Amino acid sequence: MKTGTNNERVFRMAFASVYPHYVAKVEKKGRTQDELHTVIHWLTGYDEKALKKVIADNTDFRTFFAEAPRLNPNAGKITGVICGYRVEEIEDPLMQQIRYLDKLVDELAKGKAMEKILRQ
C-alpha cells in the first residue's frame, strides 16, 4: 500500500470523528466502551485522561499516533486483513498503525477473547 493523497486524508481525519463508529461497532456486537478503551490503551499507551483529551481536542490520526505515549511492542503481532489489505504488509508506518487499531476494533466486535486481542 503506497502513500498517496487518500492516505493524507485519513491522516488528517480527527480521531474523534471515527471514535463514535468504533464504539457503535463494538456495542452493536455486545462489547463495551470500556473494552474498546482497554484495546486503545494497550495499543497506544494512552491512559483514560489522555484519551479523553485527544477526543475533546479533535486530534488527527497523525498526531494521535505521533504523540502516543508508547506503541505496544507486541503491535507487530497483529496480522490479518482489514479494508482489503494485510496489515503486516502495509508499507506506510502511520497507515499500518491506524489499521492495527482498526483490526483490534474488528476483533473486539467479532467477539474474540481479550487475551487474544491483546496478544498475551
Steps between C-alpha positions, in 0.01 A plus 500: 500500500663821384463839664280729299246777527244256638735415788552870571124541529488218755802638691330840534172345614417571864516193723184639667312475168570125475478416870114493515505247215740279699267523803190423291671206328605328823181578692285367216679169548454497879840634602552809716658842467729401791623201298561732204701732724702202629595419140591864420704532822683174420594610148590864566590535867244780543332494840132591548566870566728538196254312277216733604724800423586364153126466429412843645782670306400341166854367463570361152628147447851621410531681835311225688767244412797743497420603859394155622690434822619156384398282208470151645808292415265211412315707238705321234318179595177647359441328168217441259293688248324830566345717230639262238863531613718267705602718795843341522573602137400868522812702420408839647565480877219741592243327280611169649440634853155625402418160350633327814238695694230414243596133524484499881157665493389244243622210714323645805175535304532142375505373858864394515630443855674805649817296573526415129426858389773630734743236367566352847 
